[in-house]
């Protein structure tokens, strides 16, 4: 937030051209949207256990900011992570878009990345109440043994991620090919003695920069003391999705029961949370 304020001050102070003023307004609006999305993410208290003793930690700064000008009049969103012992256990996107004149729709998109059943508390009518564990990890076929150093393992993860591909099918029947973002959204070490290293990658399409599918890679210690690369994926879209590894399909997901209102009991939920007055540039004198 402080960096954005400094950028605004520099633009206003050094540029009297109309385009400079417009840029300053947009940065102001972007900061207000970020504050809105951060506030919503902070309302969630998420736990790894029913006794609420293992609370996840929200990373207040989003790991990724995105826009999609092709949907709903222009969507803008922020991706947040909740971690436990350094490992991502839940991922959420708070995004919004204009609707009727003067209105803005706030949407929440959540997915469990935990191997346990999460408990999510939020003082609101709309809730996320998963009844199943979020993920199941499986071995990456033909992957090398995890390297001995962090830089080596990062290179391995990046190379492995490039072997994955996929596509989505929108509600109109149009096929969209996935594009892997070049850097992971989040790289982590964990206090879990079984997890050596890990990273969370994202796939997008040419429609926008919003993530459609997430890929988690982890170097894990096995029961016999050996180590191997494992992967799982998480849908981050209400569309039909497919994932391939070296051109062989490894997962396909239909958007069953995903609709406005969503299905609270599932590991993934996408829903409209509420509608507010549109957020306009501050210079307009309006909210």
N, C-alpha and C positions, 0 to 999 in steps of 0.2 A: 504493500500500500504506500509506504514512504517513497519507494523508487518511482511509482507512478506519479505521485505528487510533484517530485522533483522534475520529472520529464515535462509535466504540464507547465510548471513555472518557466522552464527553459524555453519552451515553444512560445508561450505568451510574451515573454520578455524579449525574445530575439526576432520574432517574426511579426510583421504587421500585415502580411499578405492574407487574403481570405482563406487560402488553403491551409495556412498555419493555424488560423483561428478555428477552422472546422476540425482539424486534427486534435486540437486541445479539447474541444467539446466532446469528441468521440472518446478520448482518453478518460475524461470525467465520467462519461456514461459507462464505460467499460469498468471503471473502478467501482461504481455504484452497483452494477450487476454482480461483480465479484463479491462485494460485501453482502449482497442479498443471498447469493448461493452459499457463501461461507456460513452465514447465519443459519440457514436450513440444515447444513451438514452438522453443525454443532448441536442441534436439537436431539440428535440420535445418541443414545447410550447403548452400546452393544457389548454383549458378554458371551464368553465361550461356554458358560455353564448356567444351569437353571438356578443355582444358588447366588448368582451375581457376584462371585468372588474373583473371576478372571475377566476383568473389564478390558476391552480393546482401547487402544490409544488412537484418537483421531489426529491425523497429520493436517493441521489447519491450512497449510498452503496446498492448493491443488497440485497434483502431479501432472496435470495436462489441462490446457484450455483449448476449446474448439468452437468452430462455427459451421453451420450448414445453411447456406443461403437458398437451397432448393426445397426445403421442407417447412411447412407451416408459416410461411412468410418470413423465414429467417430465424433459425434456432441458434442459441448461444449457450454454451455449457462449460462446467468445470467438473473434473474427475477428482474424487477424494478417496483416500485409503484409511482404513482402520487396521492397526497392526497389533500383534501381541508377541512380545519378545523379538521384535524387529520384523517378523514375517507378516505379510498382508493376509488378513483373515476376512475382510469384507471390502468391497469396492462399491462406490456410489457415484452417480453423476447427478448433479442438480443442474437442470437446464430450463430455459424459458424461451418463449416466443410470443410475438404479438398475435392478438386474435381480432376481436372487434375494435373499432376505433376507440382509442383510449384505454384498452385493456391489454394485460399481459398474463399469459398462462404459465404457471410454475409446475414443472414436472420433476418427479423423483424416479431414479432408476438405480436399482440395488441388486447386487449379486454376492452370495456367500462364496468365499474362497477357503473356507475352513473345512477341516475333516471332521468337525463336530457340528452339532445342531446349535446354531446361534440363537440368542435371545436379544431382541431389539426393543428398547423402550423409547417412546416418543409421546409427548403430551399433545396428541392430535387425533382427529377423527380417522384419518388415513394412517394405517400402520403396516409394518412389514413383520410377519410372524412366521418365519420359515419353520417347517416341521421335518425337514430332511437336511442331512449334511450337504455342504456346498460342492465338494469336488471329490473325485477319485483319481489319484495319480497312476500313471502307467509308464513303463520303460520306453524311452525313445529308441526306436529300432536302429540298430547298427551304429549307435553313437559311440564316440571315443570315451575312454575312461576320463572322468573329470580331472583337470589339470591340478598341479600342486600349488599354483599361485592364483591370486585374484585376477590379474590381467589375462592370464592364459584362459581361465574359466569364462571370462567375459567374451573373449574371442570365440570360444567354443559355443557359448550360448547364442551369440549373434549368427554364427554359421548354421547352427541347428535351426534357429527360427526361420532362416531364409529357405529352408527345405519345406516349410509349411506354406500352403496356399489355400485359397477358397473363394467362395462367392456367396452372394445373397440374391434373393428374388423378391422384388418389391411387390406391393399390393396390386400393382397394375400388370404384373407378369414380366417386368423388365429385369434382366440379369445384370448384376453389378459384380465385377471382379475385385477381389481384395488387394490392397497394397499394404505391405508391412511398413510401419514407421521405422526409420533407420536406427533409432535408439530406444531402449526400453523405457517404459513410463517410470519404472522404479526398479532399482537394484538393491538387494538386501542380503544381510547376514542375519542369522537367527540364533537365539539362545537355545533353541531346540537342538539337542546334540545329534539328531539324525539329519539335520539340514546343514550342509556345508556352505551353499551359495544358492542364489536364486535371482530371478528377474521376471518382471511382468511386461510383456510386449502387447502391442495393439495393432489390429488391422483396420484400415479405413477404405473408403471407395472414392471415386472421382466426384461423387455427389457432394462431398464436404469433408471436413477433417474430424468428424465425430467417430469414435470407435464403434465398430460393428461387432467385433469379436476380440476377446482377450486370450492371450496365450501365456501360461505360466510354465517356466522351466526351473527345475531345481536339481542340484547335485545332492544326492542323499546317500547316507550310509545304510547298508543292508544288514540283515540279521547275522550274516556270516562275516561281517567286517569289510566286505567289498563296497565299492562306491559305483554309482551309475547315475546317468541323467534320466530324469523323469519329467513328464509333461501332463498338463491338463488344460482344458479350455473353458471359457465362460462366455455365454452369449451376452451381448450388450446391445441388443436390437430386438424389435418386435417382428422382424421379418424371418422368412425361411432362410436358414444358413447351412453352409457346408464347409467342412475343413478337410484338407488333404495333406498327407505327408509323402513327399516324393511322388506326387500324382496319384497316390492311393488314398481313397476316402477313409478317414478315421473317425469322422463324426458328422452327423446330420441332425439338425434341430428344427422342428416345426414350432411355430409360435402358438401352441395350444393354450387356450384360456388367457391369452394376453390381450387385453382390451383396456378401454378407459375404466379405471377402477382396479384392474389387475387381479391377481390371485395372491392374497397375502401369505398363504402357506408354502409357497414354492421358494426354491433357492434363488430364483430371479423374480423380481417384480418391477414393473414399469407402470406408473399411474400419474394422473393429473392430481396434484395436491390442492391447488387453489388458484384463484384468479385475483389479480391486483390491478391497480391503476398502472398504466404504461409508464415505464421509466424513460424520460425524455432528457435531452441535453439540459444542463442546469441553467443555461442562459435563457431558456424559454420562459422561466418563471413558474413552470409547472412542476409537479412531483416527478 
